[in-house]
Amino acid sequence: MKNTLLSKLGPGLIFAAVAVGTSHVVQSTRAGATFGLSMILLVVLVCLAKYPTYLFCSRYAAITGQTVLDGYAKRGKWFLYIFQIVFTIEMTVASSASALVTSGIVINLFNLDIAINTLSMILMFFTIIILVLGKYNLLELLCRVLVIGFAITTLIATTLALTGFELGSIQPVAELTLDRPTTAFLVSLSGWMPTGIMGTVMLSIWVQARKASTSRAVFTKEDADFDFHVGYFSSMLLAICFVILGYVVILGQGDNIANDSVGFSVQIISLFTETIGNWVFILISATIIAVMYSTLLALVDAFPRLTVDVLDNLLPGEKHSEQAQQKKDQQIYIALCALLFVLVGAVFYLFMSSFTQFIDLITAIGFILTPIIAVFNHMIIFSKDIPLADQPGPVLKYWSYGMIAIFTLITFIWIYFRISA
């Protein structure tokens, strides 16, 4: 296959599809509508801070042909035990949030008379069926189309919003007082910006799948870097767009953020109808549903896919033929999908009272898990698995150290606020 620009893209766009979910559509919009354009600076700083740990995962997979999970296993089983606990927590809450937001938009678009928790569980079940039948190739194709289309629409809406907006009509920067509620929201926004920290591990899975595909051209470290940067910085740009749209459309009209998923979905769609026109209502509603659903697809696929790898490393059994092993892994894959279905249901029916409080809590969980996986990723990229010539330079090395230190410090501050509240 000719090594064209398009042929180099794949895992990075799946990453962008996962990122353009709860962190962008919900949290970035809320940030702009609540605190104005000052949140653009926070979005950029957080994305730059997390940049090394995401890049390390993409490079590890591209250089070694293995996932970072394989790298963790080489360090010791305790790495895998810690990872699996962290991973299960984040995938459960992330899948819950994506299913919830998608369901809210579907209910609003089709005016359905159904409980949002019930529809969310129906979406989860449908997602599991799709993944069991399709898996990676279907996922990559779907994400390419959806992310590109949604990105173009979002950029158009943002441009039109800024073109027709008078800056002096409202304060562009809200006054920030670092009290408990404000600090909690800033931590929540940062937790999944540009996406949850498990996006690093998932990225290495997708890079490995791309590299191992016999139907594609060779996927080198340089190709992986190019693909990663397209996806990573596209997701950052789109987060900035949603901050701007939240500021111009919601705050600019003097509206308050809705506290339920359905009401919030109305406000999300208004970001586009108010700037582009009401004629785009059906199109943008369908597009947002598709993009949010692609996020759910990627998340639900990642949980069993990575957990199978963990179990293979923790509980090595007798050797089977390749066909028998694939059948066994497929059975475990389905069982783990069923487990995730149960865990998500438990989250909905036991822990969700307020939509915005629910989203803030689960994205904050993403923040406090960040330093753990960042340390793991730092250790493997500077391990003997990677030739010295391919290891990151001193700038990225100390950049990573700084990010780990800052996120650890803020995590302790957040925990203090939660305990002392």
C-alpha positions in Angstrom: 0.0 0.0 0.0 1.3 3.4 -0.8 2.4 5.3 2.3 0.2 8.3 1.8 -0.7 10.9 4.4 -4.1 9.2 5.1 -2.5 5.8 5.5 -0.4 7.1 8.3 -3.4 8.1 10.3 -5.3 5.7 12.5 -4.5 5.2 16.3 -4.1 9.0 16.7 -7.6 9.6 15.4 -9.1 6.9 17.6 -7.4 8.7 20.4 -9.0 12.0 19.3 -12.4 10.2 19.1 -12.0 9.1 22.8 -10.9 12.6 23.8 -13.8 14.3 22.1 -16.2 13.0 24.6 -17.1 13.9 28.2 -13.9 16.0 28.7 -14.7 18.2 25.6 -18.4 18.2 25.1 -19.3 18.4 28.8 -16.4 19.7 30.8 -14.8 22.1 28.4 -18.2 23.6 27.6 -19.0 24.0 31.3 -15.6 25.6 31.8 -16.2 28.3 29.2 -19.8 28.9 30.3 -18.7 29.3 34.0 -15.2 30.8 34.0 -14.9 32.3 30.5 -11.8 32.3 28.2 -9.4 31.9 31.1 -10.1 28.2 30.8 -8.3 28.1 27.5 -5.0 28.6 29.4 -5.8 25.8 31.7 -6.7 23.4 28.8 -3.4 24.2 27.1 -1.3 23.8 30.2 -2.8 20.5 31.2 -2.5 19.1 27.7 1.2 20.2 27.5 1.8 18.8 31.0 0.5 15.4 30.0 2.1 15.4 26.6 5.2 13.3 27.6 3.4 10.4 29.2 1.1 10.0 26.2 3.9 10.3 23.7 5.9 7.7 25.6 3.2 5.1 25.1 2.9 5.6 21.4 6.7 5.4 21.0 7.0 2.3 23.2 4.5 0.4 21.0 6.0 1.7 17.8 9.6 0.8 18.7 9.0 -2.6 20.5 5.9 -3.8 18.7 4.5 -4.4 22.2 2.0 -2.5 24.3 3.0 -0.7 27.4 1.2 -3.4 29.3 3.8 -5.8 28.2 6.4 -3.3 29.5 4.6 -3.2 32.8 4.7 -7.0 33.0 8.5 -7.0 32.6 8.9 -4.9 35.7 6.9 -7.3 37.9 3.5 -8.6 38.6 2.8 -5.9 41.2 2.7 -3.4 38.3 -0.1 -5.4 36.7 -2.1 -5.7 39.9 -2.0 -2.0 40.5 -2.7 -1.3 36.9 -5.7 -3.6 36.8 -7.3 -1.9 39.8 -6.7 1.6 38.4 -7.8 0.5 35.0 -11.1 -1.1 36.1 -12.0 2.0 38.1 -11.4 4.4 35.2 -13.0 2.3 32.5 -16.1 1.8 34.6 -16.6 5.5 35.3 -15.5 6.6 31.9 -17.9 4.2 30.1 -20.7 5.3 32.5 -20.2 9.0 31.6 -20.0 8.4 27.9 -23.2 6.2 27.9 -25.0 8.8 30.0 -24.1 11.8 27.8 -24.9 9.9 24.6 -28.3 8.8 26.1 -29.2 12.3 27.1 -28.7 13.6 23.5 -30.6 10.7 22.1 -33.6 11.3 24.4 -33.6 15.0 23.5 -33.3 14.4 19.8 -36.0 11.8 19.5 -38.1 13.1 22.5 -38.1 9.6 24.0 -40.1 8.8 27.1 -37.5 6.5 28.8 -35.4 6.7 31.9 -31.8 7.8 31.0 -30.3 5.0 33.1 -32.3 2.5 31.2 -31.3 3.9 27.8 -27.7 4.0 28.9 -27.7 0.3 29.7 -29.4 -0.5 26.3 -26.5 1.4 24.6 -24.0 -0.5 26.6 -25.5 -3.8 25.5 -25.6 -2.7 21.9 -22.0 -1.6 22.1 -20.9 -4.9 23.4 -22.6 -6.7 20.5 -21.0 -4.4 17.9 -17.5 -4.9 19.4 -17.8 -8.7 19.6 -18.6 -8.7 15.9 -16.4 -6.0 14.6 -13.5 -5.0 16.8 -10.5 -2.9 15.7 -10.9 -2.4 11.9 -14.6 -1.3 12.3 -13.6 1.0 15.2 -10.8 2.7 13.2 -12.9 3.2 10.1 -15.8 4.7 12.2 -13.5 7.0 14.1 -11.7 8.4 11.1 -15.0 9.5 9.5 -16.7 10.8 12.7 -13.7 12.7 14.1 -12.9 14.5 10.9 -16.6 15.5 10.3 -17.2 16.6 13.8 -13.9 18.5 14.0 -14.8 20.5 10.8 -18.3 21.3 12.1 -16.9 22.4 15.5 -14.3 24.7 13.9 -17.0 26.3 11.7 -19.3 26.8 14.7 -16.5 28.4 16.7 -15.5 30.7 13.9 -19.0 31.9 13.3 -19.5 32.3 17.1 -16.5 34.6 17.3 -17.3 36.5 14.1 -20.7 37.6 15.4 -19.7 38.1 19.1 -19.0 41.5 20.7 -16.2 40.9 23.2 -17.3 43.7 25.5 -20.7 42.2 26.0 -19.5 40.0 28.8 -16.3 39.6 30.8 -14.0 37.3 28.9 -12.3 36.2 32.1 -14.2 35.3 35.3 -12.7 36.0 38.7 -11.3 32.8 40.0 -11.3 32.2 43.8 -9.7 28.9 44.7 -12.4 27.8 47.1 -13.4 24.2 47.4 -16.1 24.1 44.6 -13.9 26.0 42.2 -10.8 23.9 42.9 -12.9 20.7 42.6 -14.1 21.7 39.2 -10.6 22.7 37.9 -9.3 19.3 39.1 -12.2 17.6 37.4 -11.6 19.5 34.1 -7.9 18.6 34.2 -8.6 14.9 35.0 -9.8 14.0 31.6 -8.0 16.6 29.5 -7.4 15.7 26.7 -8.8 12.3 27.9 -8.4 10.0 30.9 -4.9 8.7 31.7 -5.9 5.2 30.5 -5.9 6.8 27.1 -2.1 6.3 27.2 -2.3 2.6 27.5 -5.2 2.3 25.0 -3.1 4.3 22.5 -0.3 1.7 22.7 -2.8 -1.0 22.0 -4.0 0.7 18.9 -0.5 1.5 17.7 0.5 -2.2 18.2 -2.6 -3.3 16.3 -1.8 -0.9 13.5 1.9 -2.0 13.4 1.0 -5.7 13.4 -1.6 -5.4 10.6 -0.3 -7.2 7.6 -2.6 -5.3 5.3 -0.9 -2.0 6.0 2.5 -0.4 5.1 5.2 -0.5 7.7 4.3 1.7 10.7 7.6 3.2 12.0 8.4 5.3 15.0 8.2 8.4 12.8 4.8 7.4 11.5 3.6 6.8 15.0 4.9 10.2 16.1 3.2 11.9 13.2 -0.1 10.1 13.8 0.1 10.8 17.6 0.7 14.5 17.2 -2.2 14.9 14.7 -4.6 13.2 17.2 -3.2 14.8 20.4 -3.1 18.4 19.2 -6.4 18.1 17.3 -8.0 17.1 20.5 -6.5 20.0 22.3 -7.7 22.4 19.6 -11.2 21.0 19.8 -11.2 21.4 23.6 -10.4 25.1 23.2 -13.2 25.4 20.7 -15.7 24.0 23.2 -14.4 26.5 25.9 -15.1 29.3 23.4 -18.5 28.0 22.4 -19.5 27.6 26.1 -18.4 31.2 26.7 -20.0 32.8 23.7 -23.3 30.8 23.4 -24.2 29.8 27.0 -22.5 32.5 29.1 -23.1 35.1 26.4 -26.9 34.5 26.6 -26.9 34.6 30.4 -27.9 30.9 30.7 -26.9 28.6 33.6 -25.5 25.1 33.0 -28.3 22.5 33.3 -27.9 20.0 36.1 -29.3 17.0 34.2 -28.1 15.1 31.2 -31.1 15.8 28.9 -31.1 19.6 29.7 -27.4 19.8 29.2 -27.7 18.0 25.8 -30.1 20.8 24.7 -27.4 23.3 25.6 -24.7 21.4 23.7 -26.8 21.3 20.5 -27.5 25.0 20.9 -23.8 25.7 20.6 -24.2 24.8 16.9 -27.8 25.9 16.2 -27.2 29.3 17.6 -24.0 29.9 15.5 -24.7 28.0 12.3 -28.5 28.0 12.2 -31.5 25.9 13.3 -31.4 24.0 10.0 -28.3 22.2 11.3 -30.2 20.7 14.3 -30.8 17.2 13.0 -27.4 17.0 11.4 -25.4 18.2 14.4 -27.5 16.1 16.8 -26.8 13.0 14.8 -23.1 13.9 14.5 -22.7 14.5 18.3 -24.5 11.2 19.1 -22.2 9.4 16.7 -19.0 11.0 18.1 -20.1 10.4 21.7 -21.0 6.8 20.8 -17.6 6.3 19.1 -16.0 7.3 22.4 -18.2 4.7 24.2 -17.1 2.1 21.6 -13.4 2.7 22.1 -13.8 2.6 25.9 -15.8 -0.5 26.1 -13.4 -2.2 23.6 -10.4 -1.3 25.7 -11.5 -2.8 29.0 -11.7 -6.5 27.9 -8.9 -6.1 25.4 -6.3 -5.0 28.0 -7.7 -7.1 30.8 -7.2 -10.2 28.7 -3.5 -9.2 28.3 -3.2 -8.7 32.1 -4.7 -12.1 32.8 -2.4 -13.8 30.3 0.6 -12.3 32.1 -0.7 -12.9 35.7 -2.1 -16.4 35.1 -0.1 -18.1 32.4 -1.7 -21.4 31.6 -0.7 -24.3 29.4 0.1 -23.5 25.8 -2.6 -23.8 23.2 -2.6 -23.7 19.4 -3.1 -20.3 18.0 -6.7 -21.0 17.0 -7.5 -22.5 20.4 -5.9 -19.5 22.1 -7.9 -17.0 20.0 -11.1 -18.9 20.9 -10.2 -18.8 24.6 -9.4 -15.1 24.5 -12.7 -14.4 22.6 -14.6 -16.1 25.4 -12.8 -14.1 28.1 -13.4 -11.0 26.0 -17.2 -11.6 26.1 -17.2 -12.4 29.8 -15.3 -9.2 30.6 -17.7 -7.2 28.5 -20.5 -8.6 30.6 -18.6 -7.7 33.8 -18.2 -4.1 32.6 -21.9 -4.0 31.8 -22.7 -5.0 35.4 -20.2 -2.5 36.9 -21.6 0.4 34.8 -25.1 -0.5 35.9 -24.0 -0.4 39.5 -22.5 3.0 39.0 -25.8 4.3 37.5 -28.1 2.9 40.1 -25.9 3.4 43.2 -23.9 6.6 42.8 -25.6 9.0 40.4 -27.8 11.7 41.9 -26.8 14.9 40.1 -25.5 14.8 36.5 -22.9 17.6 36.9 -21.7 16.3 40.3 -21.5 12.8 38.9 -19.3 14.0 36.0 -17.1 16.1 38.3 -16.5 13.2 40.6 -15.6 10.7 37.9 -13.3 13.1 36.0 -11.6 14.0 39.3 -11.0 10.3 39.9 -9.2 10.4 36.5 -6.9 13.2 37.8 -5.8 11.4 41.0 -5.0 8.2 39.0 -2.8 10.2 36.6 0.5 10.2 38.6 0.4 6.4 39.0 0.2 5.6 35.3 2.6 8.5 34.4 5.3 6.9 36.7 4.8 3.5 35.0 5.1 5.0 31.5 8.2 7.0 32.5 9.9 3.8 33.8 9.3 1.7 30.8 10.3 4.2 28.1 13.7 4.7 29.9 14.1 1.0 30.5 16.4 -1.5 28.7 13.4 -2.3 26.4 14.2 0.8 24.5 17.6 1.3 22.8 19.4 4.3 24.2 19.3 6.0 20.7 15.5 5.8 20.7 14.9 7.0 24.3 13.5 10.5 24.8 16.0 13.3 25.3 16.6 15.2 28.6 13.9 17.8 27.9 11.2 15.2 27.7 12.6 13.3 30.6 12.6 16.2 33.0 9.3 17.4 31.6 7.8 14.1 32.6 9.4 14.4 36.1 7.8 17.8 36.5 4.4 16.6 35.4 4.4 13.7 37.8 5.4 16.0 40.7 2.8 18.6 40.0 -0.1 16.2 39.5 0.9 14.3 42.7 0.9 17.5 44.7 -2.5 18.6 43.4 -3.9 15.2 44.1 -3.0 15.5 47.7 -4.6 19.0 47.8 -7.8 17.6 46.3 -7.9 14.8 48.7 -7.4 17.2 51.6 -10.3 19.3 50.4 -12.6 16.3 50.1 -11.7 15.0 53.5 -12.0 18.4 55.3 -15.2 19.4 53.5 
